[in-house]
Amino acid sequence: MNIPNPLRIALSLCLALLLPRAHAVLEVEITQGVEGAIPIAIAQFQGSGAVSERVDGVIESDLHNSGLFDTLPPTRFPADAAAPGGPDLSAWRATGVDYLVTGAVEPDGPDHYRVRAELWNVLSAQPVRDLSVRAAAGSLRRAGHQIADRIYEELTGERGAFDTRIAYVAVRQRPDGARRFLLQIADSDGHGAQTVYDSPQPLMSPTWSPDGRRIAYVSFESGRAAVYVQELATGKRRQVSGGQGAHSAPAWSPDGRRLAMAISVNGNFDIHVLELASGRLSRLTHHRAIDTEPSWSADGSEIYFTSDRGRGPQIYRIPASGGTARRVTFEGRYNASADVAPDGRELALVHLGDGSYRIATFDLAHASVQVLTQGRLDESPSFAPNGRLILYATQHRGRGVLAAVSRDGRIQVRLSTPDEDVREPAWGPYRRD
């Protein structure tokens, strides 16, 4: 593959994607975990075999794939693991786990279930927390994610992000050789993939609204790059950018009322802000260099962007109300595609080092870069809503896959589909429904 366009405005970035099937499940593989992971067992939930989804399996997978938990395989469960009357914690203690999750899936009205779940401290032989939730028949996987989030928060002190969604772009080749570009969303573990929009023309740069109900993205269906906003619940979509030139790299403001984007002016890209309600467009940068890839600060007061005005791609920032742009990154000759951490303290970005494009974090207070990944062509970083992991696109065995890395670089996860390529990932916000 060619060296990536740091400004992500070239059509070739989309055309480089290969060809996935629809609704394929992203398979999660831990490539690096942490020492001292919390030993935990997820006992088989009573009644779970009678429903379409094994809730206990979802919980186990979420915790295991986080890299922070060492989950006990069923082959090492005590003989009375599913015994009624409560768990024999002394038997579980002998397996070496510190915590145990038990539960049951019970009918609770038409097409609904009560998922009873309880977290136990095996060492102290005490229950820790009731984790029970009510779920529709078609939402049992989500119930598993919700319970996993509660376990994660209880044991780490940090909010979980299993009950969230990701978006990404894929390309399918039909039997007649024609290409279809697909914008897809899936649960954070890659399950439940849905096609949001299917187009014969390239799709790029999906980004979630802060409430998770809409996605903005770039489509070439009109013959040039334009920004569209689509409602996920209804499928209703509208073009929000128009006029002459190309419009790319949309980014939602934290209040969801504005979109920053790169718009070509006389063949050159500058940063603009669009008020969605009024359609009013304000131009922020006025420079002969290419300014693109905007990303809002956590409080919405500033916009970070990529510019080559310093003779190479670097990150700059400018007040969201307009003003003077100031350079942010200086370490290395290539820093691009910034995504702001939820706490506003760091940027995730693509950094060129040792001839490879890798995901790094940039500490805003100390102006320091920490390289996190080891790939040769890593791109499109996107923070999880709790800031713990960074989702990104990379190459594995000659094809595009998604991967995630923890903010400290200690946990590495790869999400892949057999014989498929996926690109342009974006991690959605916490769900409000």
C-alpha positions as CSV (number, residue, x, y, z in Angstrom):
1,M,0.0,0.0,0.0
2,N,1.2,3.5,-0.7
3,I,2.2,5.9,2.1
4,P,-1.1,7.1,3.6
5,N,-2.4,10.6,2.8
6,P,-2.0,12.4,6.1
7,L,-4.9,14.7,5.2
8,R,-7.3,11.9,4.2
9,I,-8.7,13.9,1.3
10,A,-7.5,11.6,-1.5
11,L,-9.9,9.2,-3.1
12,S,-7.2,6.6,-3.2
13,L,-7.6,6.0,0.5
14,C,-11.1,4.6,-0.1
15,L,-10.1,2.7,-3.2
16,A,-7.3,0.9,-1.3
17,L,-9.9,-0.9,0.7
18,L,-10.5,-4.6,-0.1
19,L,-13.7,-6.5,-0.1
20,P,-15.7,-7.6,2.9
21,R,-19.0,-9.6,3.1
22,A,-21.9,-8.0,4.7
23,H,-22.8,-8.5,8.4
24,A,-19.5,-10.4,9.1
25,V,-18.5,-10.7,12.7
26,L,-15.3,-9.0,13.8
27,E,-13.2,-11.6,15.7
28,V,-11.4,-10.3,18.7
29,E,-7.9,-11.5,19.5
30,I,-5.8,-10.4,22.5
31,T,-2.3,-9.8,21.2
32,Q,-0.9,-8.4,24.4
33,G,-2.4,-8.3,27.9
34,V,-1.3,-7.0,31.2
35,E,0.5,-8.8,34.0
36,G,-1.6,-9.1,37.2
37,A,-4.9,-9.4,35.4
38,I,-7.8,-9.9,37.9
39,P,-8.7,-13.6,38.2
40,I,-12.4,-14.0,37.7
41,A,-14.9,-16.8,36.7
42,I,-18.2,-16.4,35.0
43,A,-20.3,-19.4,35.9
44,Q,-22.8,-20.6,33.3
45,F,-26.1,-18.8,34.0
46,Q,-29.0,-21.0,34.8
47,G,-31.5,-21.1,32.0
48,S,-29.1,-19.4,29.5
49,G,-29.2,-22.4,27.2
50,A,-32.9,-21.8,26.6
51,V,-32.4,-18.5,24.9
52,S,-30.7,-17.5,21.6
53,E,-27.7,-15.7,23.3
54,R,-25.5,-17.0,26.0
55,V,-25.3,-14.0,28.3
56,D,-22.6,-15.5,30.4
57,G,-20.5,-16.0,27.3
58,V,-20.8,-12.3,26.4
59,I,-19.7,-11.2,29.8
60,E,-16.7,-13.6,29.8
61,S,-15.7,-12.5,26.3
62,D,-15.9,-8.8,27.2
63,L,-13.9,-9.1,30.4
64,H,-11.3,-11.4,28.8
65,N,-10.9,-9.2,25.7
66,S,-10.3,-6.1,27.8
67,G,-6.9,-7.5,28.8
68,L,-7.5,-6.6,32.4
69,F,-9.2,-9.9,33.5
70,D,-7.9,-13.5,33.6
71,T,-11.1,-15.5,33.1
72,L,-11.3,-19.1,34.2
73,P,-12.0,-21.6,31.4
74,P,-15.1,-23.9,32.0
75,T,-12.8,-26.9,32.1
76,R,-11.5,-25.7,35.4
77,F,-14.9,-25.0,37.0
78,P,-15.7,-26.9,40.2
79,A,-18.0,-30.0,39.8
80,D,-20.9,-28.2,41.5
81,A,-20.5,-24.9,39.5
82,A,-24.2,-24.8,38.7
83,A,-25.5,-26.1,42.0
84,P,-28.7,-24.5,43.3
85,G,-28.8,-22.6,46.6
86,G,-25.8,-20.4,45.9
87,P,-22.2,-21.0,45.0
88,D,-19.8,-23.0,47.1
89,L,-17.2,-20.3,47.4
90,S,-14.6,-22.6,49.0
91,A,-14.7,-24.7,45.8
92,W,-14.3,-21.7,43.7
93,R,-11.5,-20.4,45.9
94,A,-9.5,-23.6,45.1
95,T,-9.5,-22.7,41.4
96,G,-7.5,-19.5,42.2
97,V,-10.0,-16.9,41.2
98,D,-10.7,-13.8,43.3
99,Y,-14.2,-13.0,42.0
100,L,-17.1,-15.0,40.7
101,V,-20.2,-14.0,38.7
102,T,-23.3,-16.2,38.9
103,G,-26.7,-15.6,37.4
104,A,-29.8,-16.9,35.7
105,V,-31.9,-15.8,32.7
106,E,-35.6,-16.0,33.5
107,P,-38.8,-15.1,31.5
108,D,-40.2,-11.7,32.6
109,G,-43.3,-10.9,30.6
110,P,-43.9,-11.2,26.8
111,D,-40.6,-11.3,24.9
112,H,-38.7,-10.1,27.9
113,Y,-36.2,-11.7,30.4
114,R,-34.8,-10.8,33.8
115,V,-31.1,-11.4,33.7
116,R,-30.2,-12.0,37.4
117,A,-26.5,-11.6,38.0
118,E,-24.4,-11.3,41.2
119,L,-20.7,-10.6,41.7
120,W,-19.0,-12.4,44.6
121,N,-15.7,-11.8,46.3
122,V,-14.4,-15.4,46.6
123,L,-11.7,-14.6,49.1
124,S,-14.0,-12.9,51.6
125,A,-16.9,-15.2,50.7
126,Q,-19.2,-12.2,50.4
127,P,-21.5,-10.9,47.6
128,V,-20.2,-7.6,46.2
129,R,-23.0,-6.3,44.0
130,D,-26.3,-7.2,42.4
131,L,-25.9,-6.8,38.6
132,S,-29.3,-7.7,37.4
133,V,-31.0,-6.2,34.3
134,R,-34.2,-6.6,32.4
135,A,-33.9,-7.1,28.6
136,A,-36.0,-7.7,25.6
137,A,-35.6,-11.1,23.9
138,G,-33.6,-9.5,21.1
139,S,-31.3,-7.5,23.4
140,L,-29.8,-10.3,25.6
141,R,-26.3,-9.7,24.1
142,R,-26.6,-6.1,25.2
143,A,-27.7,-7.2,28.7
144,G,-24.4,-9.1,28.8
145,H,-22.5,-6.0,27.8
146,Q,-24.3,-3.9,30.5
147,I,-23.5,-6.5,33.2
148,A,-19.8,-6.6,32.0
149,D,-19.7,-2.8,32.3
150,R,-20.9,-2.9,35.9
151,I,-18.3,-5.6,36.8
152,Y,-15.6,-3.6,35.1
153,E,-16.5,-0.5,37.0
154,E,-16.8,-2.2,40.3
155,L,-13.4,-3.9,40.1
156,T,-11.4,-1.2,38.3
157,G,-13.0,2.0,39.4
158,E,-13.3,3.1,35.8
159,R,-16.5,3.2,33.7
160,G,-16.7,0.3,31.2
161,A,-17.4,0.8,27.5
162,F,-18.6,-2.7,26.4
163,D,-22.2,-1.4,25.9
164,T,-21.1,1.0,23.1
165,R,-20.9,0.8,19.3
166,I,-18.3,1.3,16.6
167,A,-18.6,2.4,13.0
168,Y,-16.3,1.6,10.1
169,V,-16.2,1.5,6.3
170,A,-15.9,-1.7,4.3
171,V,-16.1,-2.5,0.6
172,R,-17.9,-5.4,-1.0
173,Q,-17.3,-6.8,-4.5
174,R,-20.3,-8.1,-6.2
175,P,-20.2,-11.2,-8.5
176,D,-20.2,-8.8,-11.6
177,G,-17.1,-7.1,-10.3
178,A,-18.8,-3.9,-9.2
179,R,-17.8,-2.4,-5.8
180,R,-20.2,-1.5,-3.0
181,F,-19.0,0.8,-0.2
182,L,-20.6,0.1,3.1
183,L,-20.9,2.2,6.2
184,Q,-21.4,-0.3,9.1
185,I,-22.0,-0.1,12.8
186,A,-21.5,-2.9,15.3
187,D,-21.3,-3.5,19.0
188,S,-18.0,-2.8,20.6
189,D,-17.1,-6.5,20.3
190,G,-17.9,-6.6,16.5
191,H,-21.2,-8.4,16.8
192,G,-24.6,-7.2,15.5
193,A,-23.1,-5.5,12.4
194,Q,-25.6,-3.5,10.5
195,T,-25.2,-1.6,7.2
196,V,-26.1,2.0,7.7
197,Y,-25.6,3.0,4.1
198,D,-24.6,1.2,1.0
199,S,-23.2,3.1,-2.0
200,P,-21.4,2.4,-5.3
201,Q,-19.2,5.4,-4.5
202,P,-16.6,5.8,-1.8
203,L,-17.6,6.5,1.8
204,M,-15.2,8.1,4.3
205,S,-14.7,9.6,7.7
206,P,-17.7,8.4,9.8
207,T,-18.2,10.2,13.0
208,W,-20.8,9.8,15.8
209,S,-22.9,12.6,17.1
210,P,-22.5,13.1,20.9
211,D,-25.9,11.5,21.6
212,G,-25.1,8.5,19.4
213,R,-28.2,8.9,17.3
214,R,-26.6,10.2,14.1
215,I,-23.5,9.6,12.1
216,A,-21.9,12.2,9.8
217,Y,-19.7,10.9,6.9
218,V,-18.3,11.8,3.5
219,S,-19.9,10.4,0.3
220,F,-18.8,10.8,-3.3
221,E,-22.2,10.0,-4.7
222,S,-22.7,13.4,-6.2
223,G,-19.3,13.2,-8.0
224,R,-17.4,15.1,-5.4
225,A,-16.8,14.8,-1.7
226,A,-19.8,16.0,0.3
227,V,-20.8,15.6,4.0
228,Y,-24.0,13.8,4.9
229,V,-25.8,13.3,8.3
230,Q,-27.9,10.2,8.8
231,E,-30.3,9.3,11.6
232,L,-29.7,5.7,12.8
233,A,-33.2,5.0,14.0
234,T,-35.0,6.0,10.8
235,G,-32.3,5.9,8.2
236,K,-33.2,9.4,7.1
237,R,-30.2,11.2,5.7
238,R,-29.4,14.6,4.3
239,Q,-26.5,16.4,2.6
240,V,-25.4,19.2,4.9
241,S,-22.6,20.5,2.8
242,G,-22.8,21.7,-0.7
243,G,-21.7,24.3,-3.2
244,Q,-18.4,24.3,-5.0
245,G,-15.3,22.3,-4.1
246,A,-15.0,19.2,-1.9
247,H,-16.1,18.8,1.7
248,S,-14.5,16.3,4.0
249,A,-13.5,15.1,7.5
250,P,-16.6,16.1,9.5
251,A,-16.3,16.4,13.3
252,W,-19.2,17.0,15.8
253,S,-18.9,19.7,18.4
254,P,-19.5,18.4,22.0
255,D,-23.0,20.0,22.1
256,G,-24.0,18.3,18.8
257,R,-25.0,21.6,17.2
258,R,-22.1,22.1,14.8
259,L,-19.9,20.2,12.5
260,A,-16.3,21.2,11.8
261,M,-15.1,20.1,8.4
262,A,-12.4,20.7,5.7
263,I,-13.7,22.5,2.7
264,S,-11.7,23.3,-0.4
265,V,-11.5,27.0,-1.4
266,N,-10.1,27.5,-4.9
267,G,-8.6,24.0,-4.7
268,N,-7.2,24.4,-1.2
269,F,-8.6,23.0,2.1
270,D,-9.4,25.2,5.1
271,I,-11.3,24.5,8.3
272,H,-14.9,25.6,8.5
273,V,-17.7,25.3,11.1
274,L,-21.2,24.6,10.1
275,E,-24.2,25.4,12.3
276,L,-26.6,22.5,11.6
277,A,-29.8,24.3,12.5
278,S,-29.2,27.5,10.5
279,G,-26.9,26.2,7.8
280,R,-24.5,29.1,8.6
281,L,-20.9,28.3,7.6
282,S,-17.9,30.1,9.2
283,R,-14.4,29.8,7.9
284,L,-11.7,29.5,10.6
285,T,-8.4,29.1,8.7
286,H,-7.1,31.2,5.8
287,H,-3.8,29.7,4.7
288,R,-2.3,28.5,1.5
289,A,-1.4,25.2,3.1
290,I,-3.8,22.3,3.4
291,D,-5.8,22.4,6.7
292,T,-8.0,19.4,7.4
293,E,-9.0,16.7,9.9
294,P,-10.6,18.9,12.6
295,S,-11.2,17.5,16.1
296,W,-12.9,19.5,18.9
297,S,-11.4,20.0,22.3
298,A,-13.3,18.3,25.1
299,D,-14.9,21.6,26.2
300,G,-15.7,22.7,22.6
301,S,-13.6,25.9,22.9
302,E,-10.9,24.9,20.4
303,I,-10.4,22.8,17.3
304,Y,-7.3,20.8,16.6
305,F,-6.5,20.1,12.9
306,T,-3.8,18.7,10.6
307,S,-1.9,21.2,8.5
308,D,1.2,21.0,6.3
309,R,1.9,24.8,6.7
310,G,5.2,23.8,8.6
311,R,6.5,21.8,5.5
312,G,5.1,18.6,6.9
313,P,1.9,17.4,8.5
314,Q,1.6,18.6,12.1
315,I,-1.2,19.3,14.6
316,Y,-2.4,22.8,15.2
317,R,-5.2,24.3,17.2
318,I,-7.4,27.4,16.8
319,P,-10.2,28.9,18.9
320,A,-13.6,27.5,17.8
321,S,-14.8,31.1,17.5
322,G,-11.8,32.0,15.2
323,G,-8.4,33.6,15.7
324,T,-4.8,32.6,15.4
325,A,-3.8,29.0,14.8
326,R,-0.9,27.7,16.8
327,R,1.2,24.7,16.3
328,V,0.9,21.9,18.9
329,T,3.2,19.1,17.9
330,F,6.9,19.4,17.1
331,E,8.4,16.0,17.9
332,G,8.9,14.1,14.6
333,R,8.2,15.2,11.0
334,Y,4.7,13.7,10.8
335,N,1.8,14.0,13.2
336,A,-1.7,13.8,11.9
337,S,-5.3,12.6,12.4
338,A,-5.7,13.8,16.0
339,D,-8.6,12.6,18.2
340,V,-9.1,14.2,21.6
341,A,-9.3,12.1,24.7
342,P,-12.6,12.3,26.6
343,D,-10.8,14.0,29.5
344,G,-9.1,16.5,27.1
345,R,-5.6,15.7,28.4
346,E,-4.2,13.9,25.4
347,L,-4.5,13.5,21.7
348,A,-4.4,10.2,19.9
349,L,-2.6,10.7,16.5
350,V,-0.7,9.0,13.7
351,H,3.0,9.5,14.2
352,L,5.8,8.7,11.8
353,G,8.8,7.0,13.5
354,D,11.4,4.6,12.2
355,G,9.8,4.7,8.8
356,S,6.4,3.4,10.1
357,Y,3.1,5.1,10.7
358,R,2.0,4.3,14.2
359,I,-0.6,5.3,16.8
360,A,0.7,7.5,19.5
361,T,-0.6,9.7,22.3
362,F,0.4,13.4,22.7
363,D,0.3,14.7,26.3
364,L,-1.0,18.3,25.9
365,A,0.4,19.5,29.3
366,H,3.9,18.1,28.7
367,A,4.1,18.2,24.9
368,S,5.4,14.6,24.9
369,V,4.7,11.8,22.4
370,Q,4.3,8.2,23.4
371,V,4.2,5.6,20.6
372,L,1.8,2.8,21.4
373,T,1.7,0.5,18.4
374,Q,4.2,-1.5,16.3
375,G,2.5,-1.6,12.9
376,R,3.8,-0.1,9.7
377,L,0.6,1.5,8.5
378,D,-1.6,2.4,11.5
379,E,-4.2,5.1,11.0
380,S,-7.5,6.6,12.0
381,P,-7.3,6.6,15.8
382,S,-10.5,6.9,17.8
383,F,-10.8,7.0,21.6
384,A,-13.3,4.8,23.5
385,P,-15.8,7.0,25.5
386,N,-14.0,6.1,28.7
387,G,-10.6,6.9,27.2
388,R,-9.2,3.5,28.1
389,L,-8.7,2.2,24.6
390,I,-7.9,3.7,21.2
391,L,-9.5,2.0,18.1
392,Y,-7.6,2.3,14.9
393,A,-7.1,0.7,11.4
394,T,-4.0,-1.3,10.5
395,Q,-2.7,-4.1,8.3
396,H,-2.5,-7.8,9.2
397,R,-1.4,-10.4,6.7
398,G,-1.9,-8.2,3.8
399,R,-5.4,-6.8,4.5
400,G,-7.0,-4.1,6.5
401,V,-8.2,-4.9,10.1
402,L,-9.3,-2.9,13.1
403,A,-7.2,-3.0,16.3
404,A,-7.3,-1.3,19.7
405,V,-4.5,-0.3,22.1
406,S,-4.8,0.9,25.7
407,R,-3.8,4.4,26.4
408,D,-0.7,3.2,28.1
409,G,0.2,0.8,25.3
410,R,0.1,-2.3,27.6
411,I,-3.0,-3.9,26.1
412,Q,-3.2,-4.8,22.3
413,V,-6.4,-6.1,20.7
414,R,-7.0,-7.1,17.1
415,L,-10.5,-7.2,15.5
416,S,-10.5,-9.0,12.2
417,T,-12.8,-10.7,9.7
418,P,-11.8,-13.7,7.6
419,D,-10.7,-12.6,4.1
420,E,-12.0,-9.0,4.6
421,D,-10.7,-5.5,4.9
422,V,-12.3,-2.8,7.1
423,R,-11.2,0.8,7.6
424,E,-12.0,4.3,9.0
425,P,-13.1,3.2,12.5
426,A,-14.9,5.5,14.9
427,W,-15.9,4.6,18.4
428,G,-19.3,5.8,19.4
429,P,-20.3,7.5,22.7
430,Y,-22.1,6.0,25.6
431,R,-25.5,4.8,24.7
432,R,-28.5,6.8,26.0
433,D,-31.3,4.5,25.0
